[in-house]
Amino acid sequence: EMERLAPTYEYTCPMHPDVRQTQEGVCPKCGMTLSTVKPTVTGQYGLTITTTPEALKAGQKARLRFLISNPVTGAPVKTYVLNHERLFHLFIVSEDLNEYQHIHPQLERDGSFKVETVFPRPGRYKFHADFFPAGGTLQVIHRELSTVGYHAHKTPPPTLIPDSTFEKTVDGLRIKLDWGGNVVAGALVPLKYQITDARTGEMVRDLEPYLGAWGHTLILNADQSEYLHSHPTQMVPSGTELATARGGPEVEFKTMFPAAGNYRIWTQFQRAGRVITVSFTVKVVA
């Protein structure tokens, strides 16, 4: 049984806890519906990662353990708020942004989280840990780990080349992104996806809810210092049985790019029980 925060008359965004207002509405950064949450702890929580084996080897299975601590007392945290059907969303992205994972560590009795994964290639990987401690605010904490043989040295961020076309075919889906093509930093931007069946050309209307939504989007800049996690503007209708709910062919997200530069967008949809990931790289101007 999950502990949830007590409601209050102050409204905030689950994805952007710095957004606060006195009335209901949507978040100006991502378009999500604001919720009523009053945290008792507002600081950033501690996060310690241990690995088994300690020396990570590319291509071999590794177990990751995450221990989260209260920023005021230092005590381990044991209760969390369910956020999009999971207690912990973990994004692992290689330094060159070519390897991407969205996985969900499992809660242990001691309050830690564990998950197994494989780092497919040698190199440095960046972790973006997304979780919601009960009594606190939504946390997004960033860490780095490297595989054996990687020699740490200061390197410039990878060069992200913007896509020249915004239509791709992935796992049987033809996915088209309409994002305006000339986006200014600081403006609220709609990301509109249209999805068709690559074989038949028919509009896809049988998308399944993935983690309680019609899709999930992660956006990072070249050095992964800017992290944007967005959900569709159209929610799965309240009271709908998720097992039978179906959506598509259009799914829209909203986001706000904080600064000029090139960004990579990963968006995930689910169809016939399979999670399908598509990525695009866009250029944002000042």
C-alpha positions as CSV (number, residue, x, y, z in Angstrom):
1,E,0.0,0.0,0.0
2,M,1.5,3.3,-1.2
3,E,1.8,6.3,1.1
4,R,0.6,9.5,-0.7
5,L,1.0,13.1,0.1
6,A,-1.8,14.9,1.9
7,P,-3.8,17.3,-0.4
8,T,-3.5,21.1,0.0
9,Y,-4.9,24.1,-1.8
10,E,-1.5,24.8,-3.4
11,Y,-1.1,23.3,-6.9
12,T,2.2,22.0,-8.4
13,C,3.4,19.9,-11.3
14,P,4.5,16.3,-10.6
15,M,7.3,16.8,-13.2
16,H,8.3,20.3,-12.3
17,P,7.9,20.8,-8.5
18,D,9.2,24.4,-8.8
19,V,5.9,25.3,-10.6
20,R,3.4,26.4,-8.0
21,Q,0.1,28.3,-8.2
22,T,-3.1,28.8,-6.2
23,Q,-5.6,27.4,-8.7
24,E,-6.0,24.4,-10.9
25,G,-4.5,24.3,-14.3
26,V,-1.7,22.9,-16.4
27,C,2.1,23.2,-16.1
28,P,3.5,25.9,-18.3
29,K,6.6,23.8,-18.9
30,C,5.2,20.5,-19.9
31,G,1.4,20.8,-20.1
32,M,0.7,18.2,-17.4
33,T,-2.3,18.7,-15.1
34,L,-1.3,20.3,-11.8
35,S,-1.9,18.3,-8.7
36,T,-2.3,19.3,-5.0
37,V,0.8,18.4,-3.1
38,K,2.3,19.9,0.0
39,P,5.8,18.5,0.7
40,T,7.3,18.5,4.2
41,V,10.9,18.1,2.8
42,T,11.9,20.2,-0.1
43,G,15.6,19.6,-0.6
44,Q,17.4,17.2,-2.9
45,Y,17.6,13.7,-1.5
46,G,20.9,11.7,-1.4
47,L,21.5,8.9,-3.9
48,T,24.2,6.3,-3.6
49,I,24.7,3.7,-6.3
50,T,26.6,0.4,-5.9
51,T,27.2,-2.2,-8.6
52,T,27.7,-5.9,-8.7
53,P,30.3,-6.6,-10.0
54,E,32.0,-3.5,-8.8
55,A,33.9,-3.2,-12.1
56,L,31.3,-3.0,-14.9
57,K,32.1,-4.8,-18.1
58,A,30.4,-4.0,-21.4
59,G,28.1,-6.7,-22.7
60,Q,27.8,-8.4,-19.3
61,K,24.9,-8.3,-16.9
62,A,25.3,-6.0,-13.9
63,R,23.1,-5.5,-10.8
64,L,22.6,-1.9,-9.7
65,R,21.5,-0.9,-6.2
66,F,20.2,2.6,-5.4
67,L,20.0,3.8,-1.8
68,I,18.1,7.0,-1.2
69,S,18.5,9.1,2.0
70,N,16.6,12.0,3.5
71,P,18.4,15.3,3.0
72,V,17.6,16.5,6.5
73,T,18.1,13.5,8.7
74,G,20.3,11.3,6.5
75,A,18.0,8.3,7.2
76,P,17.2,5.8,4.4
77,V,13.9,6.5,2.7
78,K,11.5,3.5,2.6
79,T,8.2,4.9,1.3
80,Y,7.6,6.4,-2.1
81,V,4.7,7.8,-4.1
82,L,3.6,5.9,-7.2
83,N,4.4,8.0,-10.3
84,H,3.1,6.7,-13.7
85,E,2.7,3.2,-12.3
86,R,6.2,2.9,-11.0
87,L,8.1,4.0,-7.9
88,F,11.4,4.6,-9.8
89,H,12.1,5.5,-13.4
90,L,15.7,5.1,-14.4
91,F,17.1,6.5,-17.7
92,I,20.6,5.3,-18.7
93,V,22.1,7.1,-21.6
94,S,25.6,6.7,-23.0
95,E,27.8,9.7,-23.2
96,D,27.4,9.8,-27.0
97,L,23.6,9.5,-26.6
98,N,23.5,6.5,-28.9
99,E,22.5,4.0,-26.2
100,Y,19.2,4.6,-24.3
101,Q,17.4,2.6,-21.6
102,H,14.3,3.4,-19.6
103,I,14.0,0.8,-16.9
104,H,12.4,0.5,-13.5
105,P,14.3,-0.7,-10.4
106,Q,12.3,-2.7,-7.8
107,L,11.8,-1.6,-4.2
108,E,13.5,-3.9,-1.6
109,R,12.4,-4.2,2.1
110,D,15.2,-2.0,3.3
111,G,14.0,0.9,1.0
112,S,16.7,0.4,-1.6
113,F,16.0,-0.3,-5.3
114,K,17.6,-3.0,-7.4
115,V,17.7,-3.7,-11.1
116,E,19.8,-5.7,-13.6
117,T,20.9,-4.4,-16.9
118,V,23.6,-4.6,-19.5
119,F,25.9,-1.8,-20.7
120,P,26.1,-2.7,-24.4
121,R,29.4,-0.9,-25.3
122,P,32.4,0.3,-23.4
123,G,32.3,4.0,-22.2
124,R,30.7,6.3,-19.8
125,Y,27.0,6.3,-19.0
126,K,24.9,8.9,-17.4
127,F,22.0,8.0,-15.0
128,H,18.9,10.1,-14.6
129,A,17.0,8.8,-11.6
130,D,13.4,9.9,-11.3
131,F,11.5,9.0,-8.1
132,F,9.1,10.6,-5.6
133,P,9.8,10.1,-1.9
134,A,6.7,10.3,0.4
135,G,6.7,13.6,2.1
136,G,9.1,15.2,-0.4
137,T,9.0,16.4,-3.9
138,L,9.6,14.6,-7.2
139,Q,13.4,14.0,-7.5
140,V,15.5,13.9,-10.6
141,I,19.1,13.1,-9.7
142,H,22.0,12.6,-12.1
143,R,25.0,10.3,-11.7
144,E,27.7,8.7,-13.9
145,L,29.3,5.3,-14.2
146,S,31.9,3.9,-16.6
147,T,32.7,0.5,-17.8
148,V,36.1,-1.2,-17.5
149,G,38.7,0.1,-19.9
150,Y,37.2,3.6,-20.2
151,H,39.8,6.2,-19.3
152,A,38.2,9.3,-17.9
153,H,39.4,12.5,-19.5
154,K,37.7,15.7,-20.3
155,T,36.1,15.5,-23.7
156,P,33.8,17.9,-25.5
157,P,30.1,16.9,-25.6
158,P,29.1,14.8,-28.6
159,T,28.0,16.6,-31.7
160,L,24.3,16.1,-32.2
161,I,23.3,16.5,-35.9
162,P,19.7,17.7,-36.3
163,D,17.5,15.4,-38.4
164,S,16.7,16.6,-41.8
165,T,13.4,14.6,-41.9
166,F,11.1,13.9,-39.1
167,E,9.6,10.6,-40.2
168,K,11.0,7.2,-39.2
169,T,9.9,3.6,-39.3
170,V,10.6,1.6,-36.2
171,D,9.3,-1.9,-35.3
172,G,6.5,-1.8,-37.8
173,L,5.3,1.7,-37.0
174,R,5.8,4.8,-39.3
175,I,6.2,7.7,-36.9
176,K,6.0,11.3,-38.0
177,L,6.9,14.2,-35.7
178,D,5.6,17.7,-36.3
179,W,7.3,20.1,-33.9
180,G,7.1,23.4,-35.9
181,G,10.6,23.3,-37.3
182,N,11.7,26.7,-35.9
183,V,11.5,26.6,-32.1
184,V,12.7,29.3,-29.8
185,A,14.1,28.5,-26.4
186,G,11.8,29.3,-23.6
187,A,8.6,28.8,-25.6
188,L,6.1,26.1,-24.9
189,V,6.4,23.7,-27.8
190,P,3.9,21.0,-28.9
191,L,5.4,17.8,-30.1
192,K,2.8,16.2,-32.3
193,Y,3.2,12.5,-33.4
194,Q,1.2,10.8,-36.1
195,I,1.5,7.0,-36.1
196,T,0.6,4.7,-39.0
197,D,1.2,1.0,-39.7
198,A,4.3,0.7,-41.9
199,R,2.9,-2.4,-43.7
200,T,-0.7,-1.4,-44.4
201,G,-0.4,2.4,-44.3
202,E,-3.5,2.5,-42.0
203,M,-3.7,4.9,-39.1
204,V,-2.8,3.2,-35.8
205,R,-5.6,3.3,-33.4
206,D,-4.6,0.4,-31.1
207,L,-1.8,2.0,-29.0
208,E,-1.9,0.7,-25.5
209,P,-1.3,2.7,-22.3
210,Y,2.4,2.6,-21.4
211,L,2.9,3.3,-17.7
212,G,-0.5,4.8,-17.5
213,A,-0.1,7.2,-20.4
214,W,-0.3,7.1,-24.2
215,G,3.5,7.5,-24.3
216,H,6.6,8.9,-22.6
217,T,9.2,11.4,-23.8
218,L,12.7,12.1,-22.6
219,I,14.7,15.0,-24.0
220,L,18.4,15.7,-23.4
221,N,20.8,18.2,-24.7
222,A,24.3,17.2,-25.9
223,D,26.0,17.0,-22.5
224,Q,22.9,15.8,-20.8
225,S,22.8,18.8,-18.4
226,E,19.3,19.6,-19.5
227,Y,16.7,16.9,-18.7
228,L,13.1,17.2,-19.8
229,H,10.6,14.3,-19.1
230,S,7.2,14.9,-20.7
231,H,3.9,13.1,-20.9
232,P,1.0,13.4,-23.4
233,T,-1.4,16.3,-23.1
234,Q,-4.3,13.9,-23.6
235,M,-4.6,11.6,-20.6
236,V,-6.1,8.1,-20.6
237,P,-9.7,8.8,-19.7
238,S,-10.4,8.6,-15.9
239,G,-12.1,5.3,-15.0
240,T,-11.0,3.5,-18.1
241,E,-9.8,0.0,-17.8
242,L,-6.1,0.2,-18.8
243,A,-6.1,-3.3,-20.1
244,T,-8.7,-2.5,-22.8
245,A,-8.0,1.2,-23.4
246,R,-6.7,2.0,-26.9
247,G,-5.4,5.3,-28.4
248,G,-3.8,6.9,-31.5
249,P,-3.1,7.7,-34.2
250,E,-2.1,11.1,-32.9
251,V,-0.2,11.7,-29.6
252,E,0.8,15.2,-28.5
253,F,3.4,16.2,-25.9
254,K,4.4,19.7,-24.8
255,T,7.7,20.8,-23.6
256,M,9.9,23.9,-23.1
257,F,13.5,23.9,-24.3
258,P,15.4,26.0,-21.7
259,A,18.2,27.2,-24.0
260,A,19.4,27.2,-27.6
261,G,21.2,24.1,-28.9
262,N,20.6,20.7,-30.3
263,Y,18.5,18.2,-28.3
264,R,17.7,14.5,-28.7
265,I,14.1,13.4,-28.2
266,W,13.3,9.8,-27.3
267,T,9.6,8.9,-27.3
268,Q,8.1,5.5,-26.4
269,F,4.8,4.0,-27.3
270,Q,3.3,0.6,-26.6
271,R,1.5,-1.6,-29.2
272,A,0.6,-5.3,-28.9
273,G,2.5,-5.5,-25.6
274,R,5.7,-4.2,-27.1
275,V,7.4,-0.9,-26.2
276,I,8.6,0.9,-29.3
277,T,11.2,3.7,-29.0
278,V,11.8,6.4,-31.6
279,S,14.3,9.2,-31.4
280,F,14.7,12.5,-33.3
281,T,17.3,15.3,-33.0
282,V,16.2,18.9,-33.2
283,K,17.8,22.3,-33.2
284,V,16.5,25.1,-30.9
285,V,17.4,28.7,-31.5
286,A,17.8,31.6,-29.1
